[in-house]
């Protein structure tokens, strides 16, 4: 199914179209917005994500407002990846948003199509 719009991820919850769902015991997370190689929508990471397996996020835009930790991490978007930092980070009063992974893939740019 093709997904578009906005998806928010925080800890063990995912919110899509205003509906929040909780999950537990999950090692891998894959959220891909769009279909047929055309990315759409926005993924917002609003709370820290910590997975022992693979996290793959793909959308037109990805906003990282919290840290992500995974064994394998792949972030793919058409626009620049946004990773704003809390202003308090400079004086030590805020938490730094980080990406932690054994294998990390960051990719930005429009999806390419090949016809066959």
C-alpha positions in Angstrom: 0.0 0.0 0.0 1.2 3.5 -0.8 1.6 5.7 2.2 1.9 9.5 2.2 1.3 12.3 4.7 3.2 12.4 8.0 4.4 9.6 10.3 5.8 10.3 13.7 8.0 7.9 15.6 8.8 8.1 19.3 10.2 5.2 21.4 7.8 2.4 21.0 5.0 4.3 19.2 4.2 5.2 15.6 1.5 7.9 14.7 0.0 8.0 11.2 -3.0 10.1 10.2 -3.6 11.0 13.9 -3.7 7.4 15.0 -1.0 6.2 17.5 0.0 2.6 17.8 2.3 1.1 20.3 4.6 -1.9 19.7 7.0 -4.0 21.7 9.6 -6.8 21.1 10.5 -5.4 17.7 14.1 -5.7 16.5 13.6 -4.0 13.0 11.7 -1.0 11.9 11.0 0.0 8.3 8.9 3.0 7.3 8.7 3.9 3.6 6.4 6.6 2.4 5.5 6.5 -1.3 5.3 3.9 -4.0 6.8 3.1 -7.4 10.1 4.7 -6.5 8.4 8.1 -5.8 8.9 9.2 -2.2 6.2 11.2 -0.5 5.4 12.6 3.0 7.5 13.3 6.0 8.8 11.1 8.8 9.3 12.9 12.1 11.4 11.2 14.8 10.1 13.0 17.9 11.4 10.5 20.6 14.5 8.4 20.8 14.5 5.1 18.8 16.6 2.2 20.0 16.5 -1.0 17.9 18.9 -4.0 18.0 18.4 -4.8 14.3 17.7 -2.6 11.2 16.0 0.8 11.0 15.1 2.0 7.5 13.3 5.3 7.0 12.5 6.6 3.5 10.3 9.6 2.6 10.4 12.9 0.8 11.6 14.5 4.1 13.0 13.2 7.4 13.1 15.4 10.5 15.2 14.0 13.4 14.3 15.7 16.6 15.7 12.8 18.7 18.4 10.2 18.6 18.3 6.9 16.7 20.3 3.8 17.6 20.3 0.6 15.6 22.7 -2.0 14.4 22.0 -1.0 10.7 20.5 2.4 10.0 19.4 3.7 6.6 17.9 7.1 6.1 16.8 8.1 2.5 15.0 11.3 1.5 14.5 13.6 -1.4 15.4 16.7 0.7 18.2 17.3 3.1 18.1 15.4 6.3 17.1 17.7 9.2 18.8 17.1 12.5 18.2 20.3 14.6 19.8 20.4 18.0 18.3 21.7 21.2 19.7 25.2 22.0 20.6 24.1 25.5 23.1 21.5 24.0 25.8 24.3 23.7 25.9 24.9 27.5 25.4 21.2 28.5 21.7 21.5 29.6 20.1 19.7 26.6 20.4 16.3 25.1 22.3 16.0 21.9 20.4 14.2 19.1 22.7 11.5 17.6 22.8 8.7 15.1 24.5 5.6 16.3 24.9 2.5 14.1 27.4 -0.2 13.2 26.4 0.4 9.6 25.0 3.8 8.5 23.6 4.8 5.1 22.5 8.5 4.6 21.1 9.2 1.1 19.4 12.4 -0.2 18.1 13.1 -3.7 15.2 12.3 -5.9 14.6 8.6 -6.5 15.9 7.4 -9.9 13.7 5.4 -12.2 14.8 2.9 -14.8 12.5 1.5 -17.4 13.0 -2.0 -18.6 
